[in-house]
Amino acid sequence: MKNGEVKRNTEAITALKDGEVKRNTDAITALKNGEVKSNTDAITALTKAGGTLETMKKELTNKIGEAQTTLDAKVKKNTQDIDAITKKGGTIDTAITALKNGEVKSNTTAINNLSVTVAENKRATDGSLKKLEEAFNKRISGQNAGQVHLGIDTKENGQLGMRYFRTSMSKDGDAHPDGTDSLAIGNSTTKGSGAIGIAAGGENFAAIEGKDSIGIGNKVKITADTKNENVIAVGTEASVLDQAAGAIAIG
């Protein structure tokens, strides 16, 4: 029994050992085969990738070349443009020349406008001076006329005389020497030639219409009747209506 049991155990142990060895051997073989295959696949993939990288490198080199060509063309064009701008007679010179010409033209226009303005101002000034001169001459002329009317002779042997005389003491009434060579003093009216009217004012002031007549007083009235020439009337109520020539009325 013991021998049979030992035998069985020995066989079992042997079978177990053989099976384990086999399994281990198969496992090692399978592991090796898988690793070799995996390495082979990796090498193949790397080789393929290397081909792809080479292709990409070539494409990149081509693109770099194209970019360099484009860049060189742009640099060349920019250089040409800069030269066209900066060279003598180029864009800058042309612009400066145009600017100078424009400035000269503008200054010339401004000078011309200034000349026109000066001419216009001169004409305006001349016009103003002419008006002043006319006013001055008119005043001088009026002064001379006044001197003539007053009989003022400014020469060496000058004399003072009165050709026309007009005065009044009232702001409401004025003296009116309307007659030729007549004299009116105060609020009076003289219409007769050579007449003299003197009155202190009032509603019925001296009204002298007779030729060469003299009226003195507030209400003196000498009408222009042809008979009333060379008449003298004195008084506040004196009136000469139908008096003969040369008559004198007082009161």
Secondary structure as GFF3:
##gff-version 3
##sequence-region A 1 251
A	DSSP	alpha_helix	2	86	.	.	.	ID=ss1
A	DSSP	alpha_helix	91	150	.	.	.	ID=ss2
A	DSSP	beta_strand	165	167	.	.	.	ID=ss3
A	DSSP	beta_strand	176	177	.	.	.	ID=ss4
A	DSSP	beta_strand	183	185	.	.	.	ID=ss5
A	DSSP	beta_strand	189	190	.	.	.	ID=ss6
A	DSSP	beta_strand	196	198	.	.	.	ID=ss7
A	DSSP	beta_strand	207	208	.	.	.	ID=ss8
A	DSSP	beta_strand	214	216	.	.	.	ID=ss9
A	DSSP	beta_strand	221	222	.	.	.	ID=ss10
A	DSSP	beta_strand	232	234	.	.	.	ID=ss11
A	DSSP	beta_strand	239	240	.	.	.	ID=ss12
A	DSSP	beta_strand	248	250	.	.	.	ID=ss13
###
